[in-house]
Amino acid sequence: ISTLGIGDDAASQTGLTTITRTYRRPHNGTLIRLKATGMLPVETTPNHPIFVATSKSGLNGKWNRAVLGFSKPYWKSAESIKTKEEFVDGDFLLIPRLEGCFESNSIDLRPFITKKGTRPYSGGLDFPLTPETAWLLGLYVAEGSKRQAGIEYSLNTKEDGLQKQTMYGFRDIGYTASLQVVDSVTKVLVSGTLLSRALPELCGRIATEKKIPDIILYHNNLTILRGFLGGYLAGDAYFDAKLGAYRGNTVSKLLALQLQLLCARLGFFLYIYKGKPERYSSIRGRMTHQHKQYQFAVKLGKRVNPRARILEKYIACPVNSIEGVPYEGEVFNLETTDHTYLISNAITHNCDAVATGCLLINTEVFDKMKPYEMTIDG
């Protein structure tokens, strides 16, 4: 969160929100690192409030003890969170199933017109937004890149169906698209000056910056989200028949977290797990930088790990470990319009807003808060 500023958008408990204030202060002590099933680690100061639910176990049948339900979600300081052990109740981090806020049936490309621009533009000034075109955008995030006066998709020569679906998909909405074979790669070339400017901005310019456009992630029409997910999985994942799930990896941490939120909105649990670490390796005598990988698995319609629970408003992930990590340096905090934001997709609250009784606290959130002891610097 250190890169965010006032006015930037951020994901929160309720959906897309705006940052109204940022905080930073020195910290010399311990951070709490929480690890929950299928989530990236959460690192925070010990007193920072995290939104959790505590399991309620009982006998499932005559002899088996299982989680039968949960407490109402409530705020709990990171240092007081309890791990979920077998046969013992514990805390679950909550991934929100976010609400949508976009209704548009197209993406406006006019902001990407420059003073030197010429008309007419290939494909027009609006990019239609349908499940089919969302599929094209999902595949672009997986396999697409910018080229001069257009975009391109780099696909395996054996992926004939994928090549044709992409090429004809763009032709159907007024773009010129063709195929070009280079060694073992078939490129789908799409002409469009505005696309060459818009898609890198909306979807990320390089692999480590790839992301889901907000208009997709927060769209009210869930078929748009399904279309995007289908396109992305077609390009960057494979189906593991043994697991019965799609598996893949990305070097973009933001994209991995966004995919988890997108799947949560659709009622799926996308499990993120540790991939290959950042490293340098020799390829044909040349040292290359290999970025850290984030691997994922998702069953469409089911959860990958039975310990995680898909609830009406959240996906509940059991806390597996809690550890103190020595840390000396700056720590950061945010204030948003609903006073919540996400850390590794776990819901957290702005400490200062809780401590000072900020008048802008969302009443629905406030009603769910549970008293606890915490210390605020100053």
C-alpha positions as CSV (number, residue, x, y, z in Angstrom):
1,I,0.0,0.0,0.0
2,S,3.1,2.3,0.2
3,T,2.6,3.1,-3.5
4,L,-1.0,4.4,-3.2
5,G,-2.0,8.0,-2.7
6,I,-5.0,10.2,-1.9
7,G,-7.6,9.9,-4.7
8,D,-6.5,6.5,-5.8
9,D,-9.0,3.6,-6.0
10,A,-8.7,0.7,-3.6
11,A,-10.6,-2.5,-3.0
12,S,-12.5,-2.6,0.3
13,Q,-15.1,-4.6,2.2
14,T,-17.9,-3.3,0.1
15,G,-16.3,-2.9,-3.3
16,L,-14.3,-0.2,-5.1
17,T,-13.6,2.7,-2.8
18,T,-11.5,5.9,-2.8
19,I,-8.4,6.6,-0.6
20,T,-9.0,9.8,1.4
21,R,-5.9,9.8,3.5
22,T,-2.6,8.0,3.9
23,Y,-0.4,7.4,7.0
24,R,3.2,6.4,7.5
25,R,5.3,6.1,10.6
26,P,8.4,4.3,11.7
27,H,8.1,1.0,13.4
28,N,10.8,-0.9,15.3
29,G,9.5,-4.1,16.7
30,T,7.4,-7.0,15.5
31,L,5.0,-7.5,12.7
32,I,2.4,-10.3,12.7
33,R,2.4,-12.6,9.7
34,L,-0.9,-14.5,9.2
35,K,-1.1,-17.4,6.8
36,A,-4.5,-18.7,5.8
37,T,-5.6,-21.4,3.5
38,G,-5.4,-20.3,-0.2
39,M,-4.4,-16.8,0.6
40,L,-1.1,-14.8,0.3
41,P,0.4,-14.0,3.7
42,V,-0.9,-10.9,5.6
43,E,1.7,-8.9,7.4
44,T,0.6,-6.1,9.7
45,T,1.3,-4.4,13.0
46,P,0.1,-6.4,16.1
47,N,-2.7,-4.1,17.0
48,H,-4.1,-3.7,13.5
49,P,-7.8,-4.8,13.2
50,I,-8.7,-7.7,10.9
51,F,-12.2,-8.8,10.0
52,V,-12.6,-12.5,11.0
53,A,-15.2,-15.1,11.8
54,T,-14.7,-17.8,14.4
55,S,-15.7,-21.4,13.7
56,K,-18.4,-23.2,15.6
57,S,-17.8,-26.9,15.5
58,G,-20.0,-29.9,16.4
59,L,-20.6,-33.5,15.6
60,N,-21.3,-34.1,11.9
61,G,-23.2,-37.4,12.2
62,K,-22.5,-39.7,15.1
63,W,-18.8,-39.5,15.5
64,N,-17.2,-36.9,13.2
65,R,-16.5,-33.4,14.5
66,A,-16.6,-30.7,11.9
67,V,-17.2,-26.9,11.3
68,L,-20.9,-26.5,11.3
69,G,-21.1,-22.7,11.2
70,F,-19.4,-19.4,12.2
71,S,-19.8,-16.5,14.5
72,K,-20.9,-13.2,13.1
73,P,-17.9,-11.5,11.5
74,Y,-16.2,-9.1,13.8
75,W,-13.0,-7.0,14.2
76,K,-10.0,-8.5,16.0
77,S,-6.5,-7.3,16.5
78,A,-3.9,-9.3,14.5
79,E,-2.0,-10.4,17.6
80,S,-5.1,-11.9,19.2
81,I,-6.2,-14.0,16.2
82,K,-6.3,-17.8,16.8
83,T,-5.2,-20.5,14.4
84,K,-7.8,-23.1,13.3
85,E,-6.5,-26.5,14.6
86,E,-8.1,-29.8,13.8
87,F,-11.0,-30.5,16.2
88,V,-10.5,-27.1,17.8
89,D,-12.4,-23.9,16.9
90,G,-10.3,-21.0,15.5
91,D,-10.5,-17.9,13.3
92,F,-11.1,-17.6,9.6
93,L,-10.0,-14.6,7.4
94,L,-12.7,-13.3,5.2
95,I,-12.3,-12.7,1.4
96,P,-15.2,-10.4,0.4
97,R,-17.6,-11.3,-2.4
98,L,-17.5,-7.7,-3.7
99,E,-20.5,-5.8,-5.0
100,G,-20.4,-4.4,-8.6
101,C,-20.6,-0.7,-9.5
102,F,-20.4,-0.6,-13.3
103,E,-23.3,-1.0,-15.8
104,S,-21.6,0.2,-19.0
105,N,-21.9,-2.0,-22.1
106,S,-18.7,-0.5,-23.6
107,I,-15.3,0.9,-22.8
108,D,-14.8,4.5,-23.9
109,L,-11.6,4.8,-26.0
110,R,-11.8,8.6,-26.5
111,P,-9.5,9.4,-23.5
112,F,-6.8,7.6,-25.6
113,I,-7.0,10.0,-28.6
114,T,-4.0,12.2,-28.9
115,K,-3.6,15.6,-30.6
116,K,-1.8,13.9,-33.4
117,G,-4.5,11.3,-33.8
118,T,-6.1,10.7,-37.2
119,R,-9.7,9.5,-38.0
120,P,-11.4,7.2,-38.6
121,Y,-10.2,4.8,-36.0
122,S,-10.3,1.1,-36.6
123,G,-13.1,-0.4,-34.6
124,G,-14.6,2.9,-33.6
125,L,-14.4,5.0,-30.4
126,D,-16.0,2.5,-28.1
127,F,-15.0,-1.1,-27.4
128,P,-18.2,-3.1,-26.9
129,L,-18.4,-5.0,-23.6
130,T,-20.0,-8.4,-23.9
131,P,-19.1,-11.8,-22.5
132,E,-17.5,-12.5,-25.9
133,T,-15.3,-9.3,-25.9
134,A,-14.5,-9.8,-22.2
135,W,-13.1,-13.2,-23.2
136,L,-10.8,-11.4,-25.7
137,L,-9.7,-9.1,-22.9
138,G,-9.0,-12.0,-20.6
139,L,-6.9,-13.7,-23.2
140,Y,-5.1,-10.4,-23.8
141,V,-4.1,-10.3,-20.1
142,A,-2.8,-13.8,-20.5
143,E,-1.1,-13.7,-23.9
144,G,-1.4,-10.2,-25.3
145,S,0.9,-7.3,-25.8
146,K,1.2,-3.9,-27.6
147,R,2.6,-3.5,-31.1
148,Q,2.8,-0.5,-33.4
149,A,-0.7,0.7,-34.2
150,G,-2.3,-2.4,-32.7
151,I,-2.1,-5.3,-30.4
152,E,-1.0,-8.9,-30.8
153,Y,-1.6,-12.3,-29.1
154,S,1.2,-14.9,-29.0
155,L,-0.3,-18.4,-29.2
156,N,1.0,-21.9,-29.7
157,T,0.7,-23.0,-33.3
158,K,-1.3,-26.0,-32.1
159,E,-3.9,-23.8,-30.6
160,D,-5.9,-23.5,-33.8
161,G,-9.3,-23.0,-32.1
162,L,-7.9,-20.3,-29.9
163,Q,-6.4,-18.5,-32.8
164,K,-9.6,-18.5,-34.9
165,Q,-11.8,-17.5,-31.9
166,T,-9.5,-14.5,-31.3
167,M,-9.2,-13.4,-34.9
168,Y,-12.9,-13.7,-35.7
169,G,-13.9,-12.2,-32.4
170,F,-12.1,-9.0,-33.4
171,R,-13.4,-9.1,-36.9
172,D,-17.0,-9.4,-35.6
173,I,-16.6,-6.0,-33.9
174,G,-15.0,-4.1,-36.8
175,Y,-11.3,-4.7,-36.4
176,T,-8.8,-5.9,-38.9
177,A,-7.2,-9.1,-37.6
178,S,-4.9,-11.7,-39.2
179,L,-2.5,-14.5,-38.4
180,Q,1.3,-14.6,-38.6
181,V,3.4,-17.7,-37.9
182,V,6.8,-17.2,-36.4
183,D,8.6,-20.4,-35.5
184,S,6.4,-22.3,-33.1
185,V,4.3,-19.3,-32.3
186,T,1.2,-18.0,-34.1
187,K,0.5,-14.4,-33.6
188,V,-3.0,-12.9,-33.9
189,L,-2.3,-9.3,-35.2
190,V,-5.1,-6.8,-34.5
191,S,-5.0,-3.3,-36.0
192,G,-6.2,-0.5,-33.9
193,T,-4.3,2.6,-32.7
194,L,-6.6,3.3,-29.8
195,L,-6.5,-0.4,-28.7
196,S,-2.6,-0.2,-28.7
197,R,-2.9,2.7,-26.2
198,A,-5.9,1.6,-24.1
199,L,-5.2,-2.1,-23.4
200,P,-1.7,-1.6,-22.0
201,E,-3.2,1.1,-19.7
202,L,-6.2,-1.0,-18.7
203,C,-4.6,-4.4,-18.5
204,G,-0.9,-3.7,-17.7
205,R,2.1,-3.1,-20.0
206,I,4.4,-5.9,-18.9
207,A,4.0,-9.3,-17.3
208,T,4.6,-8.2,-13.8
209,E,2.0,-5.4,-14.1
210,K,-0.8,-7.4,-15.7
211,K,-4.2,-6.7,-14.1
212,I,-8.0,-6.9,-14.5
213,P,-9.6,-3.6,-15.6
214,D,-11.9,-2.2,-12.9
215,I,-14.8,-2.1,-15.3
216,I,-14.5,-5.9,-15.6
217,L,-13.8,-6.8,-12.0
218,Y,-16.6,-4.5,-10.6
219,H,-19.1,-5.0,-13.4
220,N,-22.7,-5.7,-12.3
221,N,-23.2,-8.2,-15.1
222,L,-21.5,-11.4,-13.9
223,T,-21.5,-12.9,-17.4
224,I,-18.9,-10.3,-18.2
225,L,-16.7,-11.6,-15.4
226,R,-17.3,-15.2,-16.6
227,G,-16.3,-14.3,-20.1
228,F,-13.1,-12.6,-18.9
229,L,-12.2,-15.6,-16.7
230,G,-12.8,-18.0,-19.5
231,G,-10.4,-16.1,-21.8
232,Y,-7.7,-15.8,-19.2
233,L,-7.8,-19.5,-18.2
234,A,-7.7,-20.4,-21.9
235,G,-4.4,-18.6,-22.3
236,D,-2.6,-18.9,-18.9
237,A,-3.9,-22.1,-17.3
238,Y,-4.4,-25.8,-18.0
239,F,-7.0,-28.3,-16.7
240,D,-5.6,-30.8,-14.1
241,A,-7.9,-33.8,-14.6
242,K,-6.6,-35.4,-11.4
243,L,-7.4,-32.4,-9.3
244,G,-10.4,-31.5,-11.4
245,A,-9.3,-27.8,-11.4
246,Y,-7.7,-25.2,-13.6
247,R,-4.1,-24.5,-12.6
248,G,-1.8,-21.7,-13.7
249,N,0.7,-19.1,-12.6
250,T,1.4,-15.4,-13.0
251,V,4.3,-13.1,-12.1
252,S,1.8,-10.3,-11.3
253,K,0.9,-10.3,-7.6
254,L,-1.9,-7.8,-8.3
255,L,-3.4,-10.1,-11.0
256,A,-3.3,-13.1,-8.7
257,L,-5.2,-11.2,-6.0
258,Q,-7.7,-9.8,-8.5
259,L,-8.4,-13.2,-9.9
260,Q,-9.2,-14.4,-6.4
261,L,-11.6,-11.5,-6.0
262,L,-13.2,-12.1,-9.4
263,C,-13.7,-15.8,-8.6
264,A,-15.2,-14.9,-5.2
265,R,-17.8,-12.7,-6.9
266,L,-18.7,-15.7,-9.1
267,G,-18.9,-18.1,-6.1
268,F,-15.6,-19.9,-6.7
269,F,-12.6,-20.1,-4.5
270,L,-9.3,-19.5,-6.3
271,Y,-6.5,-21.0,-4.2
272,I,-3.2,-19.1,-4.4
273,Y,-0.1,-21.0,-3.3
274,K,3.6,-20.5,-3.3
275,G,5.3,-20.6,-6.7
276,K,8.9,-20.4,-7.8
277,P,10.9,-17.6,-6.0
278,E,12.6,-14.7,-7.7
279,R,15.9,-15.9,-9.1
280,Y,18.6,-15.6,-11.8
281,S,19.2,-18.5,-14.1
282,S,21.4,-19.2,-17.1
283,I,19.6,-19.8,-20.4
284,R,21.9,-20.5,-23.4
285,G,24.8,-18.9,-21.6
286,R,22.9,-15.7,-20.7
287,M,21.9,-14.8,-17.1
288,T,18.2,-13.9,-17.0
289,H,16.0,-12.5,-14.2
290,Q,13.1,-14.9,-13.3
291,H,10.4,-13.1,-11.4
292,K,8.6,-14.5,-8.4
293,Q,5.6,-16.7,-9.5
294,Y,2.2,-16.9,-7.9
295,Q,0.5,-20.2,-8.7
296,F,-3.2,-20.7,-8.4
297,A,-5.9,-23.4,-8.7
298,V,-9.6,-23.1,-9.1
299,K,-12.5,-25.5,-9.5
300,L,-15.4,-23.8,-11.3
301,G,-18.3,-24.4,-9.1
302,K,-16.5,-25.9,-6.1
303,R,-13.7,-25.0,-3.7
304,V,-10.3,-26.5,-4.2
305,N,-9.6,-27.0,-0.5
306,P,-12.4,-28.3,1.7
307,R,-11.1,-26.3,4.7
308,A,-12.2,-23.0,3.0
309,R,-15.9,-22.2,3.1
310,I,-17.9,-20.3,0.5
311,L,-20.5,-18.1,2.3
312,E,-23.1,-15.7,1.1
313,K,-21.0,-12.5,1.5
314,Y,-17.5,-13.9,2.1
315,I,-15.1,-16.8,1.5
316,A,-13.9,-18.0,4.9
317,C,-10.3,-19.2,5.0
318,P,-8.9,-20.8,8.1
319,V,-5.8,-19.3,9.7
320,N,-3.1,-21.9,9.6
321,S,-0.2,-20.1,11.3
322,I,0.7,-16.9,13.1
323,E,4.2,-15.7,13.6
324,G,6.0,-12.6,14.8
325,V,8.5,-11.1,12.4
326,P,11.2,-8.7,13.5
327,Y,10.9,-5.4,11.5
328,E,12.5,-2.0,11.5
329,G,11.3,0.5,9.0
330,E,8.2,2.4,7.9
331,V,4.7,1.0,8.1
332,F,1.7,2.4,6.1
333,N,-2.0,2.8,6.6
334,L,-4.9,4.1,4.6
335,E,-8.2,5.8,5.2
336,T,-10.9,5.1,2.6
337,T,-14.5,6.2,2.1
338,D,-15.8,3.2,4.0
339,H,-12.8,3.0,6.3
340,T,-11.9,-0.5,5.2
341,Y,-9.4,-1.9,2.7
342,L,-7.9,-5.3,1.7
343,I,-4.4,-6.7,2.5
344,S,-3.8,-9.9,0.5
345,N,-7.6,-9.9,0.1
346,A,-8.2,-10.0,3.9
347,I,-10.4,-7.2,5.2
348,T,-8.8,-4.7,7.5
349,H,-9.8,-1.4,9.1
350,N,-8.1,1.9,9.4
351,C,-6.8,2.0,13.0
352,D,-7.1,5.7,13.4
353,A,-10.8,5.7,12.4
354,V,-11.6,3.0,15.0
355,A,-9.7,4.7,17.8
356,T,-11.0,8.2,17.2
357,G,-14.6,7.4,16.5
358,C,-14.5,8.9,13.0
359,L,-17.9,10.2,12.0
360,L,-17.6,8.6,8.5
361,I,-17.6,5.0,9.8
362,N,-20.0,2.9,7.7
363,T,-22.9,2.1,10.1
364,E,-23.3,-1.4,8.8
365,V,-19.6,-2.1,9.5
366,F,-19.9,-0.4,12.9
367,D,-22.8,-2.6,13.9
368,K,-20.7,-5.7,13.3
369,M,-17.7,-4.5,15.4
370,K,-16.8,-6.3,18.6
371,P,-14.9,-4.6,21.4
372,Y,-11.2,-5.5,21.9
373,E,-8.1,-4.1,23.4
374,M,-5.7,-2.3,21.2
375,T,-3.0,0.4,21.4
376,I,-2.6,3.2,19.0
377,D,0.6,5.2,18.9
378,G,0.1,8.8,20.1
